[in-house]
Amino acid sequence: MDNDSTLRTAIRAALGGEAMLFLGAGAAKDAKNKGDVSLPTGQELSDLLAKDCGLPKGYSLDSIAEHFIDKYSETKLINTLIVMEKL
């Protein structure tokens, strides 16, 4: 699949509501989910995942995401993010 085909496929998926956008450095600071609730910052998301794992706040997002996957599964992480998106 060439880059043009990949981009077209990604755009179709996004327009069909089957995509999640992750941005860094506060680019999505004012973004809202479908329930008009502000999306969490990276640290807020990290703290939410840590709480689900029974751990204290303060972990980096990449390390807590790895721990979350190890403790539960990639599927549970994806489902958790989907639920946050719909709140």
For each residue, the residues with C-beta under 8 A, 3 or more apart:
1: 5 6 9
2: 5 6
3: 6 7
4: 7 8
5: 1 2 8 9
6: 1 2 3 9 10
7: 3 4 10 11
8: 4 5 11 12
9: 1 5 6 12 13
10: 6 7 13 14 19
11: 7 8 14 15
12: 8 9 15 16
13: 9 10 16 18 19
14: 10 11 17 18 19 21
15: 11 12
16: 12 13
17: 14
18: 13 14
19: 10 13 14
20: 81 82 85
21: 14 28
22: 28
23: 27 28
24: 27 42
25:
26: 29 41
27: 23 24
28: 21 22 23 31 39
29: 26 41
30: 38
31: 28 38 39
32: 35 36 37 38 39
33: 36 37 38 39 84 85 86 87
34: 85 86 87
35: 32 86 87
36: 32 33
37: 32 33 87
38: 30 31 32 33
39: 28 31 32 33 84 85
40: 44 45 48 84
41: 26 29 44 45
42: 24 45 46 61
43: 46 47 61
44: 40 41 47 48
45: 40 41 42 48 49 61 84
46: 42 43 49 50 57 58 59 60 61 64 65
47: 43 44 50 51 57 58 59
48: 40 44 45 51 52 84
49: 45 46 52 53 59 61 64 65 68 77 80
50: 46 47 53 55 56 57 58 59 64
51: 47 48 54 55 57
52: 48 49 68 80
53: 49 50 64 67 68 71
54: 51
55: 50 51 59 64 67
56: 50
57: 46 47 50 51
58: 46 47 50
59: 46 47 49 50 55 63 64 67
60: 46 63 64
61: 42 43 45 46 49 64 65
62: 65 66
63: 59 60 66 67
64: 46 49 50 53 55 59 60 61 67 68
65: 46 49 61 62 68 69 77
66: 62 63 69 70
67: 53 55 59 63 64 70 71
68: 49 52 53 64 65 71 72 76 77 80
69: 65 66 72 73 74 77
70: 66 67
71: 53 67 68
72: 68 69 76 77
73: 69 76 77
74: 69 77 78
75: 78 79
76: 68 72 73 79 80
77: 49 65 68 69 72 73 74 80 81
78: 74 75 81 82
79: 75 76 82 83
80: 49 52 68 76 77 83 84
81: 20 77 78 84 85
82: 20 78 79 85 86
83: 79 80 86 87
84: 33 39 40 45 48 80 81 87
85: 20 33 34 39 81 82
86: 33 34 35 82 83
87: 33 34 35 37 83 84
